[in-house]
């Protein structure tokens, strides 16, 4: 064990872990594994799912997404949702934005935008 630790620069405890994996699983057991504990970041697939839901869906229980609702629908923690929203620069827009049921909503927004730019 000491020789493996010297050669790799790893601690003796890590060498013992590697030896145990090799004995149990062979060479396959030496492959890199994610660190123990909770994942450090969401997979890109999950972040895309949250962003797609945010801009294309309305929750059944409300007029807009809250952290808790999005966490529930996306099966993530309440702490992971704002990380995705902040990275996409959406968090500040979601506090007041509500999707309308009005079929002419898009036209109303466009008209409002034109009027606000003519002032």
N, C-alpha and C positions, 0 to 999 in steps of 0.2 A: 504494500500500500504506500509506503513512504516513497518508493521509487516512482510510482505513478503520480503522486502528488508533486514531486520535484519536477518531473518531466512536463506535466501539464500546467503547473502553477496553481493547481486547485488545492483546496484544503483536504486534509485526510478524511473528514466526514463525507465530502463529496465523492472522493475515491471509493469509499465504502458503499455509497449509494450506487455508483456505477457498477461496482462488482456485484452487488445484489441483483441489479437489473440484468446483468450479463448472465449470471447463474440461472435466473428465473426465465428470461426471454431470449437469450442468445444475443447476437449482434443487433437484432431489431430493438432490443431493450436499451441500446445506447443512443438511439435517435433523440434529438432534442425534443423536449416536452415543454408545454406552456408552464409558467411558474404557478405554484399553488395559490389558492385564494381566488378572489373575484377577478374577472377579466378587467384589464386596464382600459380597454376601449371597446366600443361596439363594433361588430363586423360591418363592413361597408354596406352589405345587403340589408341589414337591419336599419341603418341610418337612412338608406334610400326609401325603405318602407315607411319610416316615420315622416320623412319629407313628402312623399307622395300622398300619404293619408292627410297630412296637414293642409295641403293645397288643393286636393281633389275630392275630399270627403267631408261630410258633416257628421258629427256624432249624433246618435239617435236621441240622447238625453239633453242636448244643449244646442245653442246656436253657433258655438265655436269651441275650439279645443282648449281644454285646460291641461295642466301638467298631469293631473291625476287621471283624467279621461284618456289622454294619449298613452300614458304608461299602461293603463288597463288594456286598451285595444291593441297596442303593439307588443304586449308581454315583456316590458322592460321596467326598470325602476323609475321612480319619480325623479331621481337625480340624473338619469341618463337623458331624459327628454330635453331639458334645457341645454345640455351639451350639444346636442344635434341642432336645436333651434338657433343657438348662439353662433355655432359654426357656419350656419347658412344665413345668418343675419335676419332671422325671422322673429326672434323673441319679442322685440319691441313692437312689432306690427300686430302680433297676436293678442296683445292686451286689450285692444279696442276694436279690432276687426271682427265683423260678423258677416257671414254669408247670408244674402237675402234670398227669400223664396220668390221674389218678384221676377217674372219671365223677362222683363225689360231691364233687369238690374245692370247688365253690361252696358246697355245704351245710356242709362242714367249716369253711370260712372264716367263714361266717355264724355257726355255732355258737361258734367261737372268739371272734368279736367280741362275741357276747352274753355269754359267760362272762367276758371281760376287762372288760366294762362293769359287771358285777355285783359285782366285788371292791371 
